[in-house]
Amino acid sequence: MSLLAGLVEQMQYFSRNDSRRGRLLVAALIVFWVACLGSIASLGAADGAGGDTGGKKSTDQLIQELIEKLGSDSYATRIRARNQLKMYGLEAFDALREAQNHDDSEILSAARYLISSLQVSWSKDSDPKEVQEILSEYGAQNEADRLGRIELLGRLRDQMGVEPLARLARFDPSIPLSRRAAMLVLKQPLSREKANRRRLAERIESVIGENDRDPSQWLLAYAADLRAGSYSPERWSELVRQQRMQVDSGVSPDVTSASVMEMIRVLATRALSEDARESALALVMEHIDLIAPATRDLSEHAGWSIRQGLFPIVVTLYERHQHTFRENAELLYSAAQAYDEIGQSELAQELASEALQINPLPEIAASDSAEPGDEEKPKAVENAITDHQLQEIAYAHYQVALLLRSRGRFEWAERENREVIKHCDIESIVGVSARQELARMFSEQLRHDDAATVLFPIADRAQKDRLYQSRMGRWQISLSRIRSLYEYESGLALLEKGGEDRTTLNEVKSKLQLAYRFDNDNIDILIRMYRLDDPGDPDWKQSVTKQIVQNRDALKQRIARIESRKKIIDPKDYKAELGDAYNQYAWLVSNTEGDYQRALKCSLDSLEFLDADDIPYRAARLDTCARCYFALGRVEEAVATQQQAIKLDPFSPPMLRQLEEFQAAL
C-alpha cells in the first residue's frame, strides 16, 4: 500500500503544478495497481485454501467455484477462472474430469480444454531421480509416448515406480493409460516386511484419496492387501464382477473382455504367488467365457495357463473350442500337455500325434550324407511344392519344437525337430537350425553321443567344402561354432564310452582343446576342461589354468572398455553389453578359480540391468548368481537363488542338476 500512497502524492504534486499529462499517467497507474491488488487477493484466497480454520474455504470448494465461473457471462471472469484452475494443476483434475459432463456446454468445453492442456509437474521433488527423468515433460507427450513411460515405471526395481504409477492411474486423462498404470502396480510383488507393506499402502492411499475412478479403486484394494499382508479373493472378485458388468452392458468402450481378462490374469498370478491356487483357478473359470475364440487369444491364454500350472483351464478351452484347437499345432499340443498333467496320458499322446500331422511336411527322398556330392535335393513324392513353401512349413514345425522344449516336453520337441531334419537337408537354414536345436537339447540332457551324431553331417561338410562355408556365412550361420559343439559333444561321448584310460583321455583332451579353439567365447568348454582330471598329465591342469587366466583377464578388459563408453552409447545397449560381460566373468570364475567376491558382485550387478519381464535372461543370471554363492560356501543362499532361477525356467536340465548339487551339499 506504500506504493499506492506514493502514487497519490505524485498525483497531488502534478495537480499543484498543473501537469495534465502527469495527472493522467498517475491515474492510470493507480487503476492498474488496484486491479493488481484484486488479482493478488484472489490468488491469495486460492493459496490459503486447504484448511477449515478462520472460515476459509477448502481447496475443493474454491475449485468448484472456479469451475462454475467458467460458464460466466463475463469473458474476463471466464479467463481468470481458467488461469486460476491451471495453477491448481493435479489438484483440479478430478473436479475438471467431472465437469466434462456438466449441463452447461461452456463449462463442459472449458473443462475438456483444461484437462488436455494442463502443464503440470507429474513428478515430485521426493521422487527418485529415475522417476523424475521418466516423468520429465510427461504431460506434453502423446498417448503412445506416455504409455512407453508408464511401462518404464513398471520395470523399476524395489517398487520404486509404485507411487508415480498410482499418480498416473488417478490423474492421467486417458482411461486406457490409467488402467495400464494400475495394472503395473498390481503386478508388483508383496513385500515380506510388514513395515514396508504398511508404508507403501500409506503412500498409495495418500495419492488416491477418495477418488472413485476404477483404477483408483483397484489400487485402494491393493493397499488393503498390503496392510493385510495377503491377497483377498472376496475383495477382488467383487471388483472383477463390477468390470464384468460394464463389459456385459457395453457402457464403456474402454472396458473390454480383453482388458478384464488381463486384470483377472494379474490377480490370479498374485493369488498363485501366495499359494492360493484354488482361488486363482476359480476366478479364471468364472469368467472363462470372456476369452475370444480366435486362435491368437486361445494361444495366449492357454500358454499362460500352462506356465501357471492351471491345466483345467486349458482343458475347458479345448472342450469349448475343439475345432480351433485341432487346426493349430501349438493349441493342440497345449491341450495334450494339459491332459497329460491331469492324468489322461493316453489322450495326451493321441492329441500330440495329431498335432504333429497339422500342416505336414511332404513325403520326400533326401540324404544327410557327409559327402558334398552325395547329398540329394528334397523331392516331393506327392503334391510337389516349391522350396520356399517347404521351408515355410518346416520353419513352423521348428518354432513349435522350440515352444515344446521351453515347456519341458522334450519327447515331442525331439519328434518335431526330427521331422524337419528328415525333410530338410543341411543346405537349408531351417535344416541346419533344427540340427543345432536338437543337439543343444541333447547336450543339456547329457545325451552327448546323440548330439554329436546330429551335428556330424554339418561339421564334416564344413571341413571339406569351402563353398558350403561361404553359403552358411551369408546366412550368418557360424560353422565354427557348430564344429566346436560337435568336437565338444563327441569328446564327452568318448569319455562316457571309453572310461578314463590313457588313450581315451588323450583323445578327449584333444577334442576339447579343438572345440575351444573353434569357439573360445564358449567358456563352458573351458570349465569342462578345468574339471577333467588327468593325474597322469600334470601339465594339463596348468595349461588349462593358464587359459582360464587369459580368458578372465580378457573379460576384465572388456568390462573396462564398456564402462569407459557409458556416456557415449545408448543406455539400453550399455546395460545389455555390460550385463552380459559381468555374467560371463561371474560364471567363469565361480566354476573355476579367481576372486569369488568380485564374481558375486558382478553377478548381482548383471541382474540389476535386467527388466522384470526378461525371464530367460533373468533365469540364466540367477543360475550364475547361485553358483557364485556356492563358490563362496554360502550354500543356503545358493539353494534359494537357484530355486528362484528354476521358478522362471522350471524345465532346464542343467539348472535342475545344479540345484541337486547344492541341496546335496547342505
DAQUIHU-V797492 format. One record per residue. RES is the residue in three letters. D_LAST is the distance of its C-alpha to the last C-alpha in Angstrom with 1 decimal. Layout:
res->RES d_last->D_LAST
res->RES d_last->D_LAST
This chain:
res->MET d_last->82.4
res->SER d_last->83.9
res->LEU d_last->84.0
res->LEU d_last->86.0
res->ALA d_last->88.4
res->GLY d_last->88.8
res->LEU d_last->89.7
res->VAL d_last->92.3
res->GLU d_last->93.9
res->GLN d_last->94.0
res->MET d_last->95.7
res->GLN d_last->98.3
res->TYR d_last->98.9
res->PHE d_last->99.6
res->SER d_last->101.8
res->ARG d_last->103.9
res->ASN d_last->104.2
res->ASP d_last->104.9
res->SER d_last->102.2
res->ARG d_last->101.6
res->ARG d_last->98.8
res->GLY d_last->97.0
res->ARG d_last->97.3
res->LEU d_last->96.0
res->LEU d_last->93.0
res->VAL d_last->92.0
res->ALA d_last->92.5
res->ALA d_last->90.1
res->LEU d_last->87.5
res->ILE d_last->87.9
res->VAL d_last->87.3
res->PHE d_last->84.2
res->TRP d_last->82.9
res->VAL d_last->83.5
res->ALA d_last->81.6
res->CYS d_last->78.7
res->LEU d_last->78.7
res->GLY d_last->78.5
res->SER d_last->75.5
res->ILE d_last->73.7
res->ALA d_last->74.4
res->SER d_last->73.0
res->LEU d_last->69.8
res->GLY d_last->69.6
res->ALA d_last->69.6
res->ALA d_last->66.8
res->ASP d_last->64.8
res->GLY d_last->65.4
res->ALA d_last->64.0
res->GLY d_last->60.8
res->GLY d_last->61.8
res->ASP d_last->64.2
res->THR d_last->65.8
res->GLY d_last->69.4
res->GLY d_last->70.2
res->LYS d_last->68.5
res->LYS d_last->67.4
res->SER d_last->63.7
res->THR d_last->62.4
res->ASP d_last->62.2
res->GLN d_last->65.9
res->LEU d_last->67.0
res->ILE d_last->65.2
res->GLN d_last->66.8
res->GLU d_last->70.2
res->LEU d_last->69.7
res->ILE d_last->68.8
res->GLU d_last->72.0
res->LYS d_last->73.9
res->LEU d_last->72.7
res->GLY d_last->75.4
res->SER d_last->78.2
res->ASP d_last->81.6
res->SER d_last->81.5
res->TYR d_last->79.9
res->ALA d_last->79.3
res->THR d_last->77.4
res->ARG d_last->75.3
res->ILE d_last->74.3
res->ARG d_last->73.6
res->ALA d_last->71.3
res->ARG d_last->69.5
res->ASN d_last->68.9
res->GLN d_last->67.7
res->LEU d_last->65.3
res->LYS d_last->63.8
res->MET d_last->63.2
res->TYR d_last->61.0
res->GLY d_last->58.7
res->LEU d_last->55.6
res->GLU d_last->57.1
res->ALA d_last->59.9
res->PHE d_last->57.8
res->ASP d_last->57.5
res->ALA d_last->61.2
res->LEU d_last->62.3
res->ARG d_last->60.1
res->GLU d_last->62.0
res->ALA d_last->65.3
res->GLN d_last->64.8
res->ASN d_last->66.1
res->HIS d_last->69.0
res->ASP d_last->72.4
res->ASP d_last->74.1
res->SER d_last->73.8
res->GLU d_last->74.3
res->ILE d_last->71.3
res->LEU d_last->69.2
res->SER d_last->70.0
res->ALA d_last->69.4
res->ALA d_last->66.0
res->ARG d_last->64.8
res->TYR d_last->66.0
res->LEU d_last->64.2
res->ILE d_last->60.9
res->SER d_last->61.0
res->SER d_last->62.3
res->LEU d_last->60.5
res->GLN d_last->59.1
res->VAL d_last->56.6
res->SER d_last->53.4
res->TRP d_last->50.5
res->SER d_last->48.1
res->LYS d_last->48.1
res->ASP d_last->47.9
res->SER d_last->44.7
res->ASP d_last->43.0
res->PRO d_last->40.5
res->LYS d_last->42.1
res->GLU d_last->40.5
res->VAL d_last->42.0
res->GLN d_last->45.4
res->GLU d_last->45.4
res->ILE d_last->44.7
res->LEU d_last->47.3
res->SER d_last->49.9
res->GLU d_last->53.2
res->TYR d_last->51.4
res->GLY d_last->54.5
res->ALA d_last->56.5
res->GLN d_last->54.4
res->ASN d_last->55.1
res->GLU d_last->52.8
res->ALA d_last->51.0
res->ASP d_last->50.1
res->ARG d_last->49.2
res->LEU d_last->46.8
res->GLY d_last->45.1
res->ARG d_last->44.6
res->ILE d_last->43.3
res->GLU d_last->40.6
res->LEU d_last->39.7
res->LEU d_last->39.3
res->GLY d_last->37.0
res->ARG d_last->34.7
res->LEU d_last->34.4
res->ARG d_last->31.0
res->ASP d_last->30.1
res->GLN d_last->32.8
res->MET d_last->35.4
res->GLY d_last->37.8
res->VAL d_last->37.9
res->GLU d_last->40.9
res->PRO d_last->43.1
res->LEU d_last->42.3
res->ALA d_last->43.5
res->ARG d_last->46.6
res->LEU d_last->47.3
res->ALA d_last->46.7
res->ARG d_last->49.3
res->PHE d_last->51.8
res->ASP d_last->51.8
res->PRO d_last->55.1
res->SER d_last->53.6
res->ILE d_last->52.2
res->PRO d_last->49.9
res->LEU d_last->48.4
res->SER d_last->48.1
res->ARG d_last->46.2
res->ARG d_last->43.9
res->ALA d_last->43.1
res->ALA d_last->42.2
res->MET d_last->40.1
res->LEU d_last->37.9
res->VAL d_last->37.4
res->LEU d_last->36.3
res->LYS d_last->33.7
res->GLN d_last->32.0
res->PRO d_last->28.7
res->LEU d_last->29.0
res->SER d_last->27.3
res->ARG d_last->25.0
res->GLU d_last->27.0
res->LYS d_last->30.1
res->ALA d_last->32.1
res->ASN d_last->31.5
res->ARG d_last->32.5
res->ARG d_last->35.6
res->ARG d_last->36.7
res->LEU d_last->36.4
res->ALA d_last->38.3
res->GLU d_last->41.1
res->ARG d_last->41.4
res->ILE d_last->41.8
res->GLU d_last->44.3
res->SER d_last->46.3
res->VAL d_last->46.8
res->ILE d_last->47.6
res->GLY d_last->49.8
res->GLU d_last->51.8
res->ASN d_last->52.1
res->ASP d_last->52.6
res->ARG d_last->51.7
res->ASP d_last->49.3
res->PRO d_last->46.5
res->SER d_last->47.0
res->GLN d_last->46.5
res->TRP d_last->43.3
res->LEU d_last->42.0
res->LEU d_last->43.2
res->ALA d_last->41.2
res->TYR d_last->38.1
res->ALA d_last->38.8
res->ALA d_last->39.0
res->ASP d_last->35.6
res->LEU d_last->34.3
res->ARG d_last->35.8
res->ALA d_last->34.6
res->GLY d_last->31.1
res->SER d_last->31.2
res->TYR d_last->33.2
res->SER d_last->36.5
res->PRO d_last->37.6
res->GLU d_last->41.1
res->ARG d_last->41.9
res->TRP d_last->40.9
res->SER d_last->42.6
res->GLU d_last->45.8
res->LEU d_last->45.6
res->VAL d_last->45.0
res->ARG d_last->47.9
res->GLN d_last->50.1
res->GLN d_last->49.2
res->ARG d_last->49.9
res->MET d_last->53.3
res->GLN d_last->54.2
res->VAL d_last->53.4
res->ASP d_last->55.4
res->SER d_last->58.3
res->GLY d_last->58.2
res->VAL d_last->59.1
res->SER d_last->56.9
res->PRO d_last->56.6
res->ASP d_last->53.4
res->VAL d_last->51.6
res->THR d_last->51.0
res->SER d_last->49.0
res->ALA d_last->46.7
res->SER d_last->46.1
res->VAL d_last->45.4
res->MET d_last->43.0
res->GLU d_last->41.2
res->MET d_last->40.9
res->ILE d_last->39.7
res->ARG d_last->36.9
res->VAL d_last->35.7
res->LEU d_last->35.8
res->ALA d_last->34.1
res->THR d_last->31.2
res->ARG d_last->30.9
res->ALA d_last->31.0
res->LEU d_last->28.2
res->SER d_last->26.0
res->GLU d_last->26.4
res->ASP d_last->25.8
res->ALA d_last->29.6
res->ARG d_last->30.0
res->GLU d_last->33.2
res->SER d_last->34.9
res->ALA d_last->34.1
res->LEU d_last->35.5
res->ALA d_last->38.5
res->LEU d_last->39.4
res->VAL d_last->39.5
res->MET d_last->41.3
res->GLU d_last->43.9
res->HIS d_last->45.1
res->ILE d_last->44.3
res->ASP d_last->48.0
res->LEU d_last->47.8
res->ILE d_last->46.1
res->ALA d_last->48.9
res->PRO d_last->49.5
res->ALA d_last->49.5
res->THR d_last->47.2
res->ARG d_last->45.6
res->ASP d_last->44.8
res->LEU d_last->43.6
res->SER d_last->41.3
res->GLU d_last->39.9
res->HIS d_last->39.2
res->ALA d_last->37.9
res->GLY d_last->35.5
res->TRP d_last->34.2
res->SER d_last->34.0
res->ILE d_last->31.9
res->ARG d_last->29.5
res->GLN d_last->29.2
res->GLY d_last->28.9
res->LEU d_last->32.3
res->PHE d_last->33.8
res->PRO d_last->36.7
res->ILE d_last->38.2
res->VAL d_last->38.5
res->VAL d_last->40.0
res->THR d_last->42.5
res->LEU d_last->43.4
res->TYR d_last->44.0
res->GLU d_last->46.2
res->ARG d_last->48.2
res->HIS d_last->48.6
res->GLN d_last->48.5
res->HIS d_last->51.2
res->THR d_last->49.4
res->PHE d_last->46.1
res->ARG d_last->47.9
res->GLU d_last->49.4
res->ASN d_last->46.1
res->ALA d_last->43.4
res->GLU d_last->40.6
res->LEU d_last->41.6
res->LEU d_last->42.0
res->TYR d_last->38.6
res->SER d_last->37.2
res->ALA d_last->39.1
res->ALA d_last->37.8
res->GLN d_last->34.2
res->ALA d_last->34.8
res->TYR d_last->36.5
res->ASP d_last->33.7
res->GLU d_last->31.1
res->ILE d_last->33.3
res->GLY d_last->33.8
res->GLN d_last->37.1
res->SER d_last->36.0
res->GLU d_last->39.5
res->LEU d_last->41.0
res->ALA d_last->38.2
res->GLN d_last->39.0
res->GLU d_last->42.7
res->LEU d_last->42.3
res->ALA d_last->40.1
res->SER d_last->42.8
res->GLU d_last->45.4
res->ALA d_last->43.6
res->LEU d_last->43.6
res->GLN d_last->47.4
res->ILE d_last->48.0
res->ASN d_last->49.9
res->PRO d_last->49.9
res->LEU d_last->50.4
res->PRO d_last->53.7
res->GLU d_last->54.1
res->ILE d_last->54.5
res->ALA d_last->55.0
res->ALA d_last->52.6
res->SER d_last->51.1
res->ASP d_last->48.0
res->SER d_last->49.8
res->ALA d_last->48.7
res->GLU d_last->52.3
res->PRO d_last->53.7
res->GLY d_last->57.0
res->ASP d_last->55.6
res->GLU d_last->53.8
res->GLU d_last->55.8
res->LYS d_last->56.0
res->PRO d_last->54.8
res->LYS d_last->57.8
res->ALA d_last->58.0
res->VAL d_last->59.4
res->GLU d_last->60.5
res->ASN d_last->61.1
res->ALA d_last->60.8
res->ILE d_last->58.9
res->THR d_last->58.7
res->ASP d_last->55.9
res->HIS d_last->55.1
res->GLN d_last->54.8
res->LEU d_last->52.6
res->GLN d_last->50.2
res->GLU d_last->50.0
res->ILE d_last->49.2
res->ALA d_last->46.6
res->TYR d_last->45.0
res->ALA d_last->44.7
res->HIS d_last->42.8
res->TYR d_last->40.6
res->GLN d_last->39.7
res->VAL d_last->38.9
res->ALA d_last->36.6
res->LEU d_last->34.7
res->LEU d_last->34.4
res->LEU d_last->33.2
res->ARG d_last->30.5
res->SER d_last->29.2
res->ARG d_last->29.1
res->GLY d_last->27.2
res->ARG d_last->30.4
res->PHE d_last->30.2
res->GLU d_last->32.7
res->TRP d_last->35.3
res->ALA d_last->34.6
res->GLU d_last->35.2
res->ARG d_last->38.4
res->GLU d_last->39.7
res->ASN d_last->39.1
res->ARG d_last->40.7
res->GLU d_last->43.6
res->VAL d_last->44.1
res->ILE d_last->43.8
res->LYS d_last->46.3
res->HIS d_last->48.8
res->CYS d_last->48.3
res->ASP d_last->48.6
res->ILE d_last->47.1
res->GLU d_last->50.0
res->SER d_last->48.8
res->ILE d_last->46.2
res->VAL d_last->44.6
res->GLY d_last->44.7
res->VAL d_last->42.7
res->SER d_last->40.3
res->ALA d_last->39.5
res->ARG d_last->38.8
res->GLN d_last->36.5
res->GLU d_last->34.6
res->LEU d_last->34.3
res->ALA d_last->33.1
res->ARG d_last->30.5
res->MET d_last->29.2
res->PHE d_last->29.3
res->SER d_last->27.4
res->GLU d_last->24.5
res->GLN d_last->24.5
res->LEU d_last->24.6
res->ARG d_last->28.2
res->HIS d_last->29.5
res->ASP d_last->32.8
res->ASP d_last->33.7
res->ALA d_last->33.1
res->ALA d_last->35.3
res->THR d_last->37.9
res->VAL d_last->38.2
res->LEU d_last->38.6
res->PHE d_last->40.9
res->PRO d_last->44.2
res->ILE d_last->43.6
res->ALA d_last->42.4
res->ASP d_last->45.3
res->ARG d_last->47.8
res->ALA d_last->46.7
res->GLN d_last->47.2
res->LYS d_last->50.7
res->ASP d_last->52.2
res->ARG d_last->52.6
res->LEU d_last->54.3
res->TYR d_last->51.3
res->GLN d_last->49.2
res->SER d_last->51.7
res->ARG d_last->51.6
res->MET d_last->47.9
res->GLY d_last->47.9
res->ARG d_last->50.4
res->TRP d_last->47.9
res->GLN d_last->45.2
res->ILE d_last->43.2
res->SER d_last->41.5
res->LEU d_last->42.3
res->SER d_last->40.7
res->ARG d_last->37.3
res->ILE d_last->38.0
res->ARG d_last->39.0
res->SER d_last->35.8
res->LEU d_last->33.6
res->TYR d_last->35.7
res->GLU d_last->35.4
res->TYR d_last->31.6
res->GLU d_last->31.2
res->SER d_last->33.8
res->GLY d_last->32.1
res->LEU d_last->28.8
res->ALA d_last->30.8
res->LEU d_last->32.6
res->LEU d_last->29.4
res->GLU d_last->28.3
res->LYS d_last->31.8
res->GLY d_last->32.9
res->GLY d_last->29.9
res->GLU d_last->29.7
res->ASP d_last->33.3
res->ARG d_last->35.1
res->THR d_last->37.3
res->THR d_last->34.5
res->LEU d_last->32.3
res->ASN d_last->35.3
res->GLU d_last->36.2
res->VAL d_last->32.6
res->LYS d_last->32.6
res->SER d_last->36.1
res->LYS d_last->35.1
res->LEU d_last->32.1
res->GLN d_last->34.4
res->LEU d_last->37.0
res->ALA d_last->34.6
res->TYR d_last->33.6
res->ARG d_last->37.3
res->PHE d_last->38.2
res->ASP d_last->35.6
res->ASN d_last->34.2
res->ASP d_last->32.8
res->ASN d_last->30.2
res->ILE d_last->27.4
res->ASP d_last->25.2
res->ILE d_last->27.7
res->LEU d_last->27.2
res->ILE d_last->23.4
res->ARG d_last->23.9
res->MET d_last->26.5
res->TYR d_last->24.2
res->ARG d_last->21.7
res->LEU d_last->24.6
res->ASP d_last->24.8
res->ASP d_last->28.4
res->PRO d_last->28.9
res->GLY d_last->32.6
res->ASP d_last->33.0
res->PRO d_last->32.0
res->ASP d_last->33.8
res->TRP d_last->31.5
res->LYS d_last->28.5
res->GLN d_last->31.0
res->SER d_last->32.8
res->VAL d_last->29.7
res->THR d_last->28.5
res->LYS d_last->32.0
res->GLN d_last->31.9
res->ILE d_last->28.6
res->VAL d_last->30.3
res->GLN d_last->33.3
res->ASN d_last->31.5
res->ARG d_last->29.5
res->ASP d_last->32.8
res->ALA d_last->34.5
res->LEU d_last->31.9
res->LYS d_last->32.5
res->GLN d_last->36.2
res->ARG d_last->35.9
res->ILE d_last->34.0
res->ALA d_last->36.8
res->ARG d_last->39.5
res->ILE d_last->38.2
res->GLU d_last->37.7
res->SER d_last->41.3
res->ARG d_last->42.7
res->LYS d_last->41.3
res->LYS d_last->44.8
res->ILE d_last->46.5
res->ILE d_last->44.3
res->ASP d_last->43.6
res->PRO d_last->40.6
res->LYS d_last->39.1
res->ASP d_last->39.3
res->TYR d_last->38.1
res->LYS d_last->34.9
res->ALA d_last->34.4
res->GLU d_last->35.0
res->LEU d_last->33.1
res->GLY d_last->30.0
res->ASP d_last->30.0
res->ALA d_last->30.4
res->TYR d_last->27.6
res->ASN d_last->25.2
res->GLN d_last->26.3
res->TYR d_last->26.0
res->ALA d_last->22.4
res->TRP d_last->21.4
res->LEU d_last->23.2
res->VAL d_last->21.9
res->SER d_last->18.2
res->ASN d_last->18.4
res->THR d_last->20.6
res->GLU d_last->21.6
res->GLY d_last->23.4
res->ASP d_last->23.2
res->TYR d_last->19.7
res->GLN d_last->20.9
res->ARG d_last->23.9
res->ALA d_last->22.0
res->LEU d_last->20.0
res->LYS d_last->23.3
res->CYS d_last->25.0
res->SER d_last->22.4
res->LEU d_last->22.8
res->ASP d_last->26.5
res->SER d_last->26.7
res->LEU d_last->25.3
res->GLU d_last->28.1
res->PHE d_last->30.7
res->LEU d_last->29.9
res->ASP d_last->31.6
res->ALA d_last->29.7
res->ASP d_last->31.4
res->ASP d_last->30.3
res->ILE d_last->27.7
res->PRO d_last->27.2
res->TYR d_last->27.0
res->ARG d_last->24.7
res->ALA d_last->22.2
res->ALA d_last->22.4
res->ARG d_last->22.1
res->LEU d_last->19.1
res->ASP d_last->17.5
res->THR d_last->18.6
res->CYS d_last->17.5
res->ALA d_last->13.8
res->ARG d_last->14.2
res->CYS d_last->15.7
res->TYR d_last->13.0
res->PHE d_last->10.6
res->ALA d_last->13.5
res->LEU d_last->13.8
res->GLY d_last->10.3
res->ARG d_last->10.0
res->VAL d_last->6.7
res->GLU d_last->7.3
res->GLU d_last->10.8
res->ALA d_last->10.1
res->VAL d_last->8.8
res->ALA d_last->11.8
res->THR d_last->14.2
res->GLN d_last->13.5
res->GLN d_last->14.3
res->GLN d_last->17.4
res->ALA d_last->18.4
res->ILE d_last->18.2
res->LYS d_last->20.2
res->LEU d_last->22.9
res->ASP d_last->22.7
res->PRO d_last->21.3
res->PHE d_last->22.7
res->SER d_last->21.7
res->PRO d_last->20.4
res->PRO d_last->18.9
res->MET d_last->17.0
res->LEU d_last->15.7
res->ARG d_last->14.7
res->GLN d_last->12.9
res->LEU d_last->10.9
res->GLU d_last->10.1
res->GLU d_last->9.1
res->PHE d_last->6.7
res->GLN d_last->5.2
res->ALA d_last->5.4
res->ALA d_last->3.8
res->LEU d_last->0.0
